[in-house]
């Protein structure tokens, strides 16, 4: 099936969560990020440019992280953290050499407040970019004029993957060019590897586990999580191994 392109060419991702969702994931408060990837600084980690000029950067917010994938000076924000996270998001953009004017799209992986809390502020600072969420969660996100996306859609060269279970409309975002998956809360980082959705905060664990198996079927080297340390190599193989245990 041909993908329906919902955005301009060029891309970036920024994923932000909160202390509340850190408790969800059961992760420790990771505040030191230096050394997670080449060319990083404390509080922000990233990756050098890869295929097609795509690259990513991490902003560690303490309990959770923000991620930026960018190309040709353009970016998209995926998740906006709790209310008041916009300053940290702006700092992460600056670390990547970008400003709010670069943000063309905002993608919300799911309805939980620690992922949509600063959506209005981010939309305002970025000058009103288009924003997207999964159909099952769109109505629970407190901002107007959002568009529902799911399997078969692309936003800004990013593939949307429906990954429900944590919430009914949870989506993940894949950059197929650079091989990076932004998994939201469908996956979590733990002990240098990957675990599934947190059962204490997921609405349907059978469906969440099925989404892990679904995500294992895509090809990516790096996995970025709302909570926990990124997996920087062999990520899809690690997710496939996880799916066999669920």
C-alpha positions as CSV (number, residue, x, y, z in Angstrom):
1,X,0.0,0.0,0.0
2,X,1.3,3.4,-0.9
3,X,1.9,5.7,2.0
4,X,-0.1,8.9,2.2
5,X,2.3,11.7,2.8
6,X,1.0,14.3,5.3
7,X,4.0,16.6,5.4
8,X,6.8,18.3,3.6
9,X,10.1,16.5,2.9
10,X,12.7,16.8,5.6
11,X,12.3,15.7,9.1
12,X,13.0,15.8,12.8
13,X,11.5,14.3,15.9
14,X,11.3,15.5,19.4
15,X,9.9,13.2,22.0
16,X,9.2,14.5,25.5
17,X,7.7,12.9,28.6
18,X,7.5,13.7,32.3
19,X,8.2,12.6,35.9
20,X,4.7,11.2,36.0
21,X,5.4,8.9,33.1
22,X,8.8,8.0,34.5
23,X,6.8,6.4,37.4
24,X,4.7,4.7,34.7
25,X,7.7,3.1,33.1
26,X,9.3,2.2,36.4
27,X,12.6,3.7,35.3
28,X,15.2,5.4,37.4
29,X,15.8,9.2,37.1
30,X,18.6,9.3,34.5
31,X,20.1,12.8,34.6
32,X,23.5,12.2,32.9
33,X,23.5,11.8,29.2
34,X,27.1,12.5,28.2
35,X,28.6,9.6,26.2
36,X,25.3,8.0,25.1
37,X,26.3,8.9,21.5
38,X,29.1,10.5,19.6
39,X,29.5,14.2,19.9
40,X,27.2,14.7,22.9
41,X,27.1,17.2,25.7
42,X,25.7,16.9,29.3
43,X,21.9,17.1,29.2
44,X,21.7,16.5,25.5
45,X,22.8,13.6,23.3
46,X,22.7,13.1,19.6
47,X,23.9,11.3,16.6
48,X,26.0,12.5,13.7
49,X,24.4,13.0,10.4
50,X,23.4,9.8,8.7
51,X,21.8,8.8,5.4
52,X,20.3,11.7,3.6
53,X,21.5,14.1,6.3
54,X,19.1,12.8,8.9
55,X,20.3,13.0,12.5
56,X,18.9,12.9,16.0
57,X,19.6,14.5,19.4
58,X,18.4,13.8,22.9
59,X,17.5,16.2,25.6
60,X,17.4,14.5,29.0
61,X,14.6,16.0,31.1
62,X,15.5,13.9,34.2
63,X,12.7,11.3,34.5
64,X,12.1,11.4,30.7
65,X,13.8,12.4,27.5
66,X,13.2,14.5,24.4
67,X,14.4,13.6,21.0
68,X,15.0,15.6,17.9
69,X,15.4,14.0,14.4
70,X,16.2,16.7,11.8
71,X,17.1,17.2,8.2
72,X,17.9,20.3,6.2
73,X,17.1,22.6,9.0
74,X,13.5,21.3,9.4
75,X,12.0,19.5,12.4
76,X,8.9,17.9,13.9
77,X,8.1,17.5,17.6
78,X,6.8,14.2,18.8
79,X,5.2,14.6,22.2
80,X,5.3,17.8,24.3
81,X,5.8,16.7,27.9
82,X,3.9,18.0,30.9
83,X,2.7,21.6,31.0
84,X,5.7,23.9,31.1
85,X,8.0,21.7,29.0
86,X,8.3,24.1,26.1
87,X,11.4,25.8,27.4
88,X,13.3,22.5,27.5
89,X,12.0,21.6,24.1
90,X,13.3,25.0,22.8
91,X,16.7,24.3,24.4
92,X,16.8,20.9,22.7
93,X,16.1,22.5,19.4
94,X,18.8,25.0,20.0
95,X,21.3,22.2,20.7
96,X,20.6,20.8,17.3
97,X,21.1,24.2,15.8
98,X,17.4,24.8,15.2
99,X,14.8,27.2,16.3
100,X,11.0,27.1,16.7
101,X,10.6,28.2,13.1
102,X,12.0,24.9,12.0
103,X,9.1,22.9,13.5
104,X,6.7,21.9,10.7
105,X,4.7,19.3,12.5
106,X,3.9,18.0,16.0
107,X,3.1,14.3,16.6
108,X,1.5,13.1,19.9
109,X,2.1,9.4,20.5
110,X,-0.7,9.1,22.9
111,X,-3.2,10.9,25.1
112,X,-1.5,10.8,28.5
113,X,-1.0,14.2,30.0
114,X,2.7,13.9,30.3
115,X,2.9,13.6,26.5
116,X,0.4,16.3,25.5
117,X,0.7,18.8,28.4
118,X,2.7,21.5,26.5
119,X,1.0,21.0,23.1
120,X,-0.7,24.4,23.1
121,X,2.5,26.2,24.0
122,X,4.5,24.3,21.5
123,X,2.0,25.0,18.7
124,X,2.1,28.7,19.6
125,X,5.8,29.0,19.7
126,X,6.2,27.2,16.5
127,X,3.7,29.4,14.7
128,X,0.9,26.9,14.4
129,X,2.3,23.8,12.7
130,X,0.0,20.9,11.9
131,X,-0.3,18.3,14.6
132,X,-1.3,14.6,14.6
133,X,-2.3,11.7,16.8
134,X,-3.8,8.2,16.6
135,X,-7.5,8.1,15.9
136,X,-8.2,6.3,19.2
137,X,-6.6,9.0,21.3
138,X,-7.2,12.2,19.2
139,X,-10.4,13.1,21.0
140,X,-8.7,13.0,24.4
141,X,-6.0,15.5,23.4
142,X,-6.8,19.0,24.5
143,X,-6.0,21.1,21.3
144,X,-8.1,21.9,18.2
145,X,-7.6,21.0,14.6
146,X,-5.6,17.8,15.1
147,X,-5.5,15.1,12.3
148,X,-5.8,11.4,12.9
149,X,-3.0,9.3,11.5
150,X,-2.3,5.5,11.5
151,X,-0.8,2.7,9.5
152,X,-0.1,3.7,5.9
153,X,0.4,7.4,6.7
154,X,3.6,9.4,6.7
155,X,4.3,12.7,8.3
156,X,7.4,14.6,7.2
157,X,9.0,11.5,5.7
158,X,8.3,9.6,9.0
159,X,6.2,6.4,8.9
160,X,3.3,6.2,11.4
161,X,2.9,2.8,13.1
162,X,-0.2,2.0,15.1
163,X,1.0,0.5,18.4
164,X,-2.0,0.4,20.6
165,X,-2.3,-1.2,24.1
166,X,-0.7,1.3,26.3
167,X,-3.6,3.5,25.1
168,X,-6.2,2.7,22.3
169,X,-4.7,5.2,19.9
170,X,-1.0,4.9,20.7
171,X,1.3,5.4,17.7
172,X,5.0,5.1,17.1
173,X,7.1,6.9,14.6
174,X,9.8,5.4,12.3
175,X,12.5,7.3,10.3
176,X,13.2,4.6,7.7
177,X,16.1,6.5,6.2
178,X,18.2,6.8,9.3
179,X,16.8,3.7,11.0
180,X,15.5,5.3,14.1
181,X,12.2,4.4,15.9
182,X,10.5,6.7,18.4
183,X,8.4,4.3,20.3
184,X,6.6,6.6,22.8
185,X,5.4,4.4,25.6
186,X,4.9,1.2,23.5
187,X,8.5,0.3,24.6
188,X,10.7,1.5,27.4
189,X,14.5,1.4,27.9
190,X,15.8,-0.6,30.9
191,X,19.3,-1.8,31.9
192,X,20.8,-1.0,28.5
193,X,18.0,-2.9,26.7
194,X,14.3,-2.7,26.0
195,X,11.2,-3.7,27.8
196,X,7.5,-3.5,26.9
197,X,4.8,-1.2,28.0
198,X,4.3,-0.7,31.7
199,X,1.3,-2.9,32.8
200,X,0.4,-0.6,35.6
201,X,-0.5,2.2,33.2
202,X,-1.5,0.3,30.1
203,X,-5.2,-0.2,29.1
204,X,-4.8,-3.5,27.3
205,X,-1.6,-5.6,27.9
206,X,-2.5,-8.3,25.4
207,X,-2.7,-5.6,22.7
208,X,0.4,-3.8,24.0
209,X,2.4,-7.1,23.7
210,X,1.0,-7.6,20.2
211,X,2.3,-4.1,19.4
212,X,5.8,-5.1,20.6
213,X,5.7,-8.0,18.1
214,X,4.5,-5.6,15.4
215,X,7.3,-3.1,16.1
216,X,9.8,-6.0,15.9
217,X,8.8,-6.5,12.3
218,X,10.4,-3.2,11.2
219,X,14.0,-2.5,10.5
220,X,15.8,0.1,12.6
221,X,19.1,0.4,14.4
222,X,18.2,2.9,17.1
223,X,15.2,2.9,19.4
224,X,14.2,6.1,21.4
225,X,11.8,5.8,24.3
226,X,9.8,8.2,26.4
227,X,11.4,6.6,29.4
228,X,14.8,5.0,29.8
229,X,18.0,5.1,27.8
230,X,18.0,4.8,24.0
231,X,19.2,1.6,22.4
232,X,21.9,2.8,20.0
233,X,22.5,-0.4,18.0
234,X,20.7,-3.5,17.1
235,X,17.4,-2.1,18.3
236,X,15.0,-4.0,16.1
237,X,16.7,-7.3,17.0
238,X,16.4,-6.5,20.7
239,X,12.7,-5.8,20.2
240,X,12.3,-9.0,18.3
241,X,14.0,-10.9,21.2
242,X,11.7,-9.2,23.7
243,X,8.6,-10.1,21.7
244,X,9.5,-13.8,22.0
245,X,9.3,-13.6,25.8
246,X,5.8,-11.9,26.0
